[in-house]
Amino acid sequence: MSALPHELLPDNATVDTNGSLCIAGCNVLALAQEFGTPLFVYDEDHIRIRCRQAREAFLGSVAYASKAFLCLAMAKLICEEGLDIDVATGGELHVALTAGVPAARIVMHGNNKSTSELAVAVNAGVGRIVVDSFDELNRLKALGRSTEHRPKVLLRITPGVEAHTHEYVTTGVDDTKFGFTVSSGLADAAIQRTNELDAVELVGLHAHIGSQVFELRSFQRAVEVVARFAEPYGLSELSLGGGLGVAYVEGESAPSIGEWADAIAVACAKVGFNTPVSVEPGRALVAAAAITLYEVGTIKELDGIRTYVAVDGGMSDNPRPVLYGSGYETFLPRALNSKRNKQVRVVGKHCESGDLLVREGRVPGDIAVGDILATPVTGAYGHSMGSNYNKVLRPAVVFVRQGDARVVVRRESYQDLLRNDL
Ligand SMILES: *Cc1c(COP(=O)(O)O)cnc(C)c1O
């Protein structure tokens, strides 16, 4: 029945004299009033601090995995903080380049990069291409005939490590669509094949075991497998991908970025791997930086069953509960420190019973239609995974910092919904 634990809020969250939530000096109820709902509110300095922590913790480079949340302002912020940026499609690459990110600081991923995506990446001069398949090597070879550029590549290898996370975000086991498997010899074959190609320069290896990973041992096992595998080839770069988990609900606790780095360093020392390791965190940099604000539209009390609280968004702005069964907390920003003594299910406005945001949520007993309701830790894989299902408009995103709020992604309009229709 407790109030929301403040650890789940962005770093610069405070309570004003009326008991309502402010982030970076901005009252969130005023933000909802000014910019409408649903609304993603990001604490900009929270992201900047996480970027600095990551850069300090790792000797190798840190690339932000942009699929967690990407827009022009975000790409610029990442650049200002000295991180590289990891993109996995032509679309993400386009946003990063448009934001002015120098191509040399872009890492191009993807398990099925098309020839045209590769051509844009190679011609732009991206810093690294992470090669995922033999077909991709063939495409790069063909491209090599028409371009002067000789991209530096890493090979994505699959270390056969269980990450102990949701099946849909497990990527390091042998049975996966990603990369070249170490255990079956595919990874060795890929190295040979790559070394035969003039079109690319093989500089290192990449492994990414999954996402929302809490067990540091899993990262350590990946280091052991990859370092042992890499040794005879004398490759100088190793990127260990992202995947560090974050706490979403009361009682969860995740390792810090510093603890993640320490665990990786320990594993490297153990196997005598002296090259600085690079990483690609996404979620750990942005998830806890944001909350989503919604307006409560209907409350349906079913005696002896449950109470449904319906808000003006849903699976179109946060599909994680539907995709992975992910849990979230919920609270009323007008009464941040009030006891949450009413059990509710928070649902969206889509035409599906599966459209839920918080399966077992708790809110203060006086919740009413018209209240602003919030879910914390929505900064990663919410806006980026959003959709226009039911022709619901994608929410606006605001960055708040030192008392100022700026819209970085405007709310969609009905005209936007028709822009591609002929
Ligand atoms: C998704 C992904 C990441 C980031 O994962 P997080 O869990 O958000 O840290 C990093 N690298 C690769 C290759 C990925 O696919």
The ligand as an SDF file (V2000), in Angstrom:
LIG
                    3D

 15 15  0  0  0  0  0  0  0  0999 V2000
   19.1710   -3.9140  -28.6080 C   0  0  0  0  0  0  0  0  0  0  0  0
   20.6440   -3.9020  -28.7420 C   0  0  0  0  0  0  0  0  0  0  0  0
   21.4250   -3.1760  -27.8570 C   0  0  0  0  0  0  0  0  0  0  0  0
   20.8690   -2.4380  -26.6770 C   0  0  0  0  0  0  0  0  0  0  0  0
   20.1730   -3.2540  -25.7970 O   0  0  0  0  0  0  0  0  0  0  0  0
   19.6750   -2.6490  -24.3880 P   0  0  0  0  0  0  0  0  0  0  0  0
   19.0800   -3.8090  -23.7190 O   0  0  0  0  0  0  0  0  0  0  0  0
   18.6910   -1.5820  -24.6780 O   0  0  0  0  0  0  0  0  0  0  0  0
   20.8820   -2.1350  -23.6820 O   0  0  0  0  0  0  0  0  0  0  0  0
   22.7790   -3.1240  -28.0880 C   0  0  0  0  0  0  0  0  0  0  0  0
   23.3510   -3.7720  -29.1270 N   0  0  0  0  0  0  0  0  0  0  0  0
   22.6170   -4.4930  -29.9910 C   0  0  0  0  0  0  0  0  0  0  0  0
   23.2970   -5.1660  -31.1240 C   0  0  0  0  0  0  0  0  0  0  0  0
   21.2490   -4.5910  -29.8360 C   0  0  0  0  0  0  0  0  0  0  0  0
   20.5340   -5.3110  -30.6940 O   0  0  0  0  0  0  0  0  0  0  0  0
  1  2  1  0
  2  3  1  0
  2 14  2  0
  3  4  1  0
  3 10  2  0
  4  5  1  0
  5  6  1  0
  6  7  2  0
  6  8  1  0
  6  9  1  0
 10 11  1  0
 11 12  2  0
 12 13  1  0
 12 14  1  0
 14 15  1  0
M  END
$$$$
